[in-house]
């Protein structure tokens, strides 16, 4: 699906506030609510809009520790590892990458003891696991989930 400038305006508005009524978006971009609704439906059906989510602060929700984890897996076992990692509580992002690490994870845990359990009892038990490097995040200075449309 090719996005035009109107689609991008709608997406920018929804990224800023996914709860904003279509009528308000329509007013801002000088278009009818029905047209905004139709365009949003079209973008949902095409997979451009994957869902609507609350932006939850991990620390406020009890996850005081986060880490970035580089994983090396046995050649040919990447898909097995990816399938298992997606089922592990605390794994928030999974990226198949090039370079030193085959997979990069972003994980959240209550504390360092819980992180240790996650690493040694869950992630290290993944089929094809070869080795890992865990980098504890000391502070997140900037994070955005909005694409520069």
N, C-alpha and C positions, 0 to 999 in steps of 0.2 A: 504494500500500500504506500503510495506516495502522499506525503503530507504537504498541504498548502499552508500559507501564512495564517489563515483562519484556524486550521487545525492546531497549529503551533500556539496560537493565542489561547485557545481552549485548554490545551495541555499545560501551558504555563500557569493558567488560573487554577487548574485542578492540582498541580504540583504544590502550589502555594497553600491551597486549602481545599482538600478533596471533599469537604462538606459544604462548599459554597453552592448555593442553589443555581440550577441552570438559568433561572430567570435573571439572577444577578450577573452571571457571566454574559448572558445575552445582552443585557443592558450595557455592560462595559465594552463589548466589542460591536455594539450596534447591529444586533441580529435578533431574530425571533427565538424564543425559547424552544420552539419545536425544531428549528434548524440546529440549534446547539444539541438538543437531545438526540436528533438523528445522527449528527456527526460523532457524538460520544458513543452511541451504539455501534456505529460503523467501525470506530477505532477499537472498541472492545472486541467485536467479532473478528477483526483482523489481528488481534493480539498486541496491538500497540499499547493499549491500556490493559495491564495484567491484573489489576485489582486495586482496592482501596484499603489503606491500612492506617492504624494509629501509630504515630511516632513515639514510641515508649522509651524513656530514659532508662538504660540498663541499670545504673546505680540506684535510681529511685525504686526500681522493681526488685532490688536485692542481688543484682549481679555486679559485685564490686570489683571483679577481676576480669580482664579480657586479655587475649593473646592472639598473636598472628603465628601460625604454625606452618612451617614448610615440611612437606612429606615427600619422601622418596618411596616409590612402590616398585615391585618387581615388574619387569617388562611384560606386557600383555595382561597384566592384572589391574590396570587402571580402572576399567569399568566396574569390576567387582568392588574395588575400594570406594569408588564414587557412590555406588548404590548403598553400601553399608554406612558411609559417613553421613549421608543424608538422613539416616534414621537415628543418629546420636543426638540426644538432648544436649544443648549447649553449642553445637556447631551451627553458626548463623550464616556463614558464607563458605562456598566451596568454589575454587577456581582451578581449572586445569591449565597449567602453565608450561612455558618453555624455560630453559635455563637449568640451574642447579636443582630446583625442586619440581617434581611432577605436579604436585597439588599444593595450593596455598589455602589455608583455612583461616577464618576469623571465628574465634570461640569466646564464649562468655561463661563465667563460673561465679559462684557465690564468693569464693575466697581462694587462696592459693592451695589449700588442702583439697578443695573440690576440683580445682584445675589439675592437680597431681593425679587424682582419681580418674578424671576425664582422659588425661594423657596415657596413663599406664594401664588402666583397666578397660578403656573403651577404644581409643584410637590405636594403641599399640596392638590390639587384638584384631584389627581389620585385616581381611584376607589380602595378601600381597604386601603388607607393611614391611618396609626394609629399614628405614630410619627417619628421624624427624629432628627438627630444630624448632624450639618454642621461644618466641620473643614476647615477653610480658609487656603489655602496653601500660606505660606509666601515666599517661594522660592523653586524651584525644583533644587536640587543639582546634581541629576543624573537621567537620563531617557534613556531607550534603547528599541527599538522595534525589535532588532535582537535577535533571539533565539540562544542559545549556541550549534550549530550543530557540 
